[in-house]
C-alpha cells in the first residue's frame, strides 16, 4: 500500500512537473524574443542584466536575450544584418543611417558622455590652460566631445587645440594607462573611464555637459540610446513597448537600490570600492529624467552645431537631423 502510494505520488509529481514545464514553454512562446547586442563588460549590460535578473522582461511580455559582441562596430553590423533587434549607439549615427535610406530609430539610454580629466596636482584649471599640453582623446579626431572642446577653446580662448596643443587619439584603456604613467597632461574620455580615473584621485576639470552648456547647447539631451529598425518596431509594437517598460523599471531600481548594484559588481570589474561607488554614481547621474519634444528639439540644435564642426565626415550629406530619428511610439 505504501509502495503504491509512493509510486502514485511520484507519478503525480512527475506529471505536475511536466505540466509546469509545458506551461512555462507555452508562456515563453507567447513572449516576443528581443535580442540585444551588447559588449560583455559594457555599461549597457548592467541595465539589461538587471532587466533579466528581476524578470522585468517577462513581466513586460518579452523574452530579452543578450548577444555578446566584440565591439561597437560589431553591434552595428549585427543590427543591420538582422542578428539582433536592439543595440546601443548615438542618435547622430541613427540620423546618418536614415539619411542613407536605412530606417533606424532611437529611444534614450543615457545622458552621460564624458569628461576632461587631469592629475590631482595638475596646474590645469580649465580649457585656457591646455596650450602646449599633451591631451589624450578617446576615439578619433571626429569624436564629438573633442569637437566640442575645440569649439569652446576657440570661442573662449582663441586656441586652436589641433595646433596649440598636442592631441593623442587612442582607445580609452590606453589613455588611462598613459595619464597614470605621466605621459599625458589631460585626458578627454568616456564617462566610465573618467570615473575610474576619478577613483584613483584624478580631477575632473570639465564634463562634456559643462561644455555643452558653455556653448549654449542643451546638456540634458540623451547622448546614447537603444537603436532598432523602425520596420521591426512597427511590426512588433508590443515588443518595443515592453522593452521600454522593462528597461525603465531597471533604471528606477538602479537609481534607488544599492543592493541591486552589489549583484552587478562582477560585471562592473571595479578594482576597489571607490571605483565601484563612482561608477554606480556616474551611471545614476546619466539616467535621463525627461524625454519630451523639448529634448528632441535640443538634439536637433546640437546636431546642427556638430554638423558645422565635423562636416560631411561626421554627418554625411544631411545638414539637419533626419525626421524619424527619435522613436515616438510609432505615430
Rosetta blueprint (number, residue, H / E / L):
1 X L
2 X H
3 X H
4 X H
5 X H
6 X H
7 X H
8 X H
9 X H
10 X H
11 X H
12 X H
13 X H
14 X H
15 X H
16 X H
17 X H
18 X H
19 X H
20 X H
21 X H
22 X H
23 X H
24 X H
25 X H
26 X H
27 X H
28 X H
29 X H
30 X H
31 X L
32 X E
33 X E
34 X E
35 X E
36 X E
37 X E
38 X E
39 X E
40 X L
41 X L
42 X L
43 X H
44 X H
45 X H
46 X H
47 X H
48 X H
49 X H
50 X H
51 X H
52 X H
53 X H
54 X L
55 X L
56 X H
57 X H
58 X H
59 X H
60 X L
61 X L
62 X E
63 X E
64 X E
65 X E
66 X E
67 X E
68 X E
69 X E
70 X L
71 X L
72 X H
73 X H
74 X H
75 X H
76 X H
77 X H
78 X H
79 X H
80 X H
81 X H
82 X L
83 X L
84 X L
85 X L
86 X E
87 X E
88 X E
89 X E
90 X E
91 X H
92 X H
93 X H
94 X H
95 X H
96 X H
97 X H
98 X H
99 X H
100 X L
101 X L
102 X L
103 X L
104 X E
105 X E
106 X E
107 X E
108 X E
109 X E
110 X E
111 X L
112 X L
113 X L
114 X E
115 X E
116 X E
117 X E
118 X E
119 X L
120 X L
121 X L
122 X L
123 X L
124 X L
125 X L
126 X L
127 X H
128 X H
129 X H
130 X H
131 X L
132 X L
133 X L
134 X E
135 X E
136 X E
137 X E
138 X E
139 X L
140 X L
141 X L
142 X L
143 X L
144 X H
145 X H
146 X H
147 X H
148 X H
149 X H
150 X H
151 X H
152 X H
153 X H
154 X H
155 X H
156 X H
157 X H
158 X L
159 X L
160 X L
161 X H
162 X H
163 X H
164 X H
165 X L
166 X E
167 X E
168 X E
169 X E
170 X E
171 X L
172 X H
173 X H
174 X H
175 X H
176 X H
177 X H
178 X H
179 X H
180 X H
181 X L
182 X L
183 X L
184 X L
185 X L
186 X E
187 X E
188 X E
189 X E
190 X E
191 X H
192 X H
193 X H
194 X H
195 X H
196 X H
197 X H
198 X H
199 X H
200 X L
201 X L
202 X L
203 X E
204 X E
205 X E
206 X E
207 X E
208 X H
209 X H
210 X H
211 X H
212 X H
213 X H
214 X H
215 X L
216 X L
217 X L
218 X L
219 X L
220 X L
221 X L
222 X L
223 X L
224 X E
225 X E
226 X E
227 X E
228 X E
229 X E
230 X H
231 X H
232 X H
233 X H
234 X H
235 X H
236 X L
237 X H
238 X H
239 X H
240 X H
241 X H
242 X H
243 X H
244 X H
245 X H
246 X H
247 X H
248 X H
249 X H
250 X H
251 X H
252 X H
253 X H
254 X H
255 X H
256 X H
257 X L
258 X H
259 X H
260 X H
261 X H
262 X H
263 X H
264 X H
265 X H
266 X H
267 X H
268 X H
269 X L
270 X L
271 X L
272 X L
273 X H
274 X H
275 X H
276 X H
277 X H
278 X H
279 X H
280 X H
281 X H
282 X H
283 X H
284 X H
285 X H
286 X L
287 X L
288 X L
289 X L
290 X L
291 X L
292 X L
293 X H
294 X H
295 X H
296 X H
297 X H
298 X H
299 X H
300 X H
301 X H
302 X H
303 X H
304 X H
305 X H
306 X H
307 X H
308 X H
309 X H
310 X H
311 X H
312 X H
313 X H
314 X H
315 X H
316 X L
317 X L
318 X L
319 X L
320 X L
321 X L
322 X L
323 X L
324 X L
325 X L
326 X E
327 X L
328 X L
329 X L
330 X L
331 X L
